[in-house]
């Protein structure tokens, strides 16, 4: 027990120390993994499988939030319902797509598995024997030692039931160019889940404190698969459309008081004021690594291509001044962001060059 408390205090102390580190949340955009020139209007066809509708709803909603494509909702279509998943890319069935007024169409298939394994852990526990003995104990009120009766305990092994749930959900998609009748992309994404509920871990106070689950925490199968569907849909959207993501980037608090003042302003969201302070620090010391690095973070936070290039210049200067690990990591990170932004701008140009199609069918919703 004493060892467990020592570990707990150590972890809490570590958490407090790291939580004091000045980290800023930066938002960036990742380009689509697959470029699809000539595609601006995208028809979303039905997704096959027991959980196809669930994944499709999540996918449609997330893709609509991105605002990259104009979406057409083709959830219900009698002609398409007759085509099996394996036949989707068969040229003989392509005429079925002739009535879709879009540049491309996307269809999906979803398969899943979920299983609960039940068992029991043998856990050491203390239980009373029904026998007592006289022992001296200090009275907390009087401060005097007194004889009291204490039950004699013994260690026994008792079975503590558990359930291990495993689940997986796989979604496959095909994107068809409706003009050329060719496949633009085929992608597959799998998300898995494994969690133990109850047993030794669910019976231990420290384990529960750090995330162990009891049997009472076991979600319904639908809840587990819904969580996997949301994750799968997020990854599918990233395959074909730009997506936003957030990352934490640490600031450097070293150097002069001007650097520290700038960090405080940045933590309040005043990036312009922070940059003024770091610029003042650089006027006094042009080789201040913390000031150069923090200026790079400020430009990185802006996110546009020119600002990212500026950020890289500051990171390179910071490395020359002092090759800290955080400066080198920033250089690697910013180079990737610049490549991503260049690819994103190319995808956006191709999108803007493609005229938007308007549906004439009352069965199709255009957003």
Long-range contacts (C-beta under 8 A, 24 or more apart in sequence): 4-206, 7-206, 8-206, 8-209, 11-210, 21-250, 22-250, 22-251, 22-253, 22-263, 22-266, 22-267, 23-248, 23-249, 23-250, 23-251, 24-248, 24-249, 24-250, 24-251, 24-266, 24-267, 24-297, 24-301, 25-246, 25-247, 25-248, 26-246, 26-247, 26-248, 26-249, 26-297, 26-300, 26-301, 26-303, 27-244, 27-245, 27-246, 27-303, 28-244, 28-245, 28-246, 28-247, 28-303, 28-337, 28-340, 29-242, 29-243, 29-244, 29-245, 29-303, 29-340, 29-341, 29-344, 30-238, 30-242, 30-243, 30-244, 30-245, 30-340, 30-344, 31-242, 31-340, 31-341, 31-343, 31-344, 31-347, 32-68, 32-238, 32-239, 32-240, 32-241, 32-242, 32-347, 33-238, 33-239, 33-240, 34-175, 34-184, 34-185, 34-187, 34-239, 34-240, 35-343, 35-346, 35-347, 35-350, 36-104, 36-175, 36-184, 36-185, 36-240, 37-350, 37-354, 38-103, 38-177, 38-179, 38-350, 38-354, 39-69, 39-103, 39-104, 39-175, 39-177, 39-184, 39-351, 39-354, 40-69, 40-70, 40-103, 40-351, 40-354, 40-355, 40-356, 40-357, 41-69, 41-70, 41-71, 41-72, 41-101, 41-102, 41-103, 41-104, 41-356, 41-357, 41-366, 42-69, 42-70, 42-71, 42-72, 42-102, 42-103, 42-104, 42-105, 42-106, 43-71, 43-72, 43-74, 43-100, 43-102, 43-104, 43-105, 43-106, 43-178, 43-364, 44-71, 44-72, 44-73, 44-74, 44-75, 44-105, 44-106, 45-74, 45-77, 45-80, 45-105, 45-106, 45-107, 45-108, 46-74, 46-75, 46-76, 46-77, 46-80, 46-81, 46-107, 46-108, 47-107, 47-108, 47-109, 47-110, 47-171, 48-85, 48-107, 48-108, 48-109, 48-110, 49-109, 49-110, 49-111, 49-112, 50-110, 50-112, 51-110, 51-112, 51-169, 51-225, 51-229, 52-108, 52-109, 52-110, 54-110, 54-225, 54-226, 54-229, 55-108, 55-110, 55-169, 55-171, 55-229, 55-232, 55-233, 55-236, 56-108, 58-229, 58-230, 58-232, 58-233, 58-234, 59-108, 59-171, 59-233, 59-236, 59-237, 61-233, 62-233, 62-234, 62-237, 63-237, 63-240, 63-241, 64-367, 66-237, 66-241, 66-242, 66-243, 68-241, 68-242, 68-351, 69-241, 70-356, 70-357, 70-366, 70-367, 71-366, 71-367, 72-100, 72-101, 72-102, 72-359, 72-364, 72-365, 72-366, 73-364, 73-365, 73-367, 74-100, 74-105, 74-363, 74-364, 76-363, 77-363, 80-107, 85-109, 85-172, 88-174, 88-176, 89-174, 89-176, 89-183, 91-181, 94-176, 94-181, 97-176, 97-178, 97-181, 99-361, 100-178, 100-364, 101-357, 101-358, 101-359, 101-360, 101-361, 101-364, 102-178, 102-357, 102-359, 103-177, 103-178, 103-179, 103-354, 103-357, 104-175, 104-176, 104-177, 104-178, 104-184, 105-175, 105-176, 105-178, 106-173, 106-174, 106-175, 106-176, 106-240, 107-173, 107-174, 107-176, 108-171, 108-172, 108-173, 108-174, 108-236, 109-171, 109-172, 110-169, 110-170, 110-171, 110-172, 110-229, 110-232, 111-169, 111-170, 112-167, 112-168, 112-169, 112-170, 112-225, 112-228, 113-166, 113-167, 113-168, 114-165, 114-166, 114-167, 114-221, 114-224, 114-225, 115-165, 115-166, 115-167, 116-163, 116-164, 116-165, 117-163, 117-164, 117-165, 117-166, 118-161, 118-162, 118-163, 119-161, 119-162, 119-164, 119-199, 120-159, 120-160, 120-161, 120-162, 120-199, 121-159, 121-160, 121-162, 121-199, 121-200, 121-203, 122-157, 122-158, 122-159, 122-160, 123-157, 123-158, 123-159, 123-160, 123-199, 123-200, 123-203, 124-155, 124-156, 124-157, 125-155, 125-156, 125-157, 125-158, 126-153, 126-154, 126-155, 126-156, 127-153, 127-154, 127-156, 128-152, 128-153, 129-153, 129-154, 160-198, 160-199, 160-200, 160-202, 160-203, 161-198, 161-199, 161-215, 162-196, 162-197, 162-198, 162-199, 162-200, 162-202, 162-215, 163-196, 163-197, 163-198, 163-215, 163-218, 164-194, 164-195, 164-196, 164-197, 165-193, 165-194, 165-195, 165-197, 165-218, 165-224, 166-192, 166-193, 166-194, 167-192, 167-193, 167-194, 167-221, 167-224, 167-225, 167-228, 168-192, 168-193, 168-228, 169-225, 169-228, 169-229, 169-232, 170-232, 171-232, 171-233, 171-236, 173-236, 173-239, 175-240, 185-239, 185-240, 187-236, 187-239, 187-240, 189-232, 189-235, 189-236, 189-239, 190-232, 191-228, 191-231, 191-232, 191-235, 192-228, 193-224, 193-227, 193-228, 242-344, 242-347, 249-297, 249-300, 249-330, 249-333, 250-326, 251-294, 251-297, 252-289, 252-290, 252-293, 252-294, 252-324, 252-326, 253-290, 254-289, 254-290, 255-281, 255-285, 255-288, 255-289, 255-290, 255-291, 256-281, 256-284, 256-285, 256-288, 256-291, 258-284, 258-291, 259-288, 259-290, 259-291, 259-294, 262-291, 262-294, 263-294, 266-294, 266-297, 266-298, 271-298, 271-301, 274-298, 287-320, 287-321, 288-321, 289-318, 289-321, 289-322, 289-324, 289-327, 290-318, 292-317, 292-318, 292-321, 293-318, 293-324, 293-326, 293-327, 293-330, 296-330, 296-334, 297-330, 300-330, 300-334, 300-337, 303-341, 304-341, 305-338, 305-341, 305-342, 305-345, 308-334, 308-337, 308-338, 308-341, 309-338, 312-338
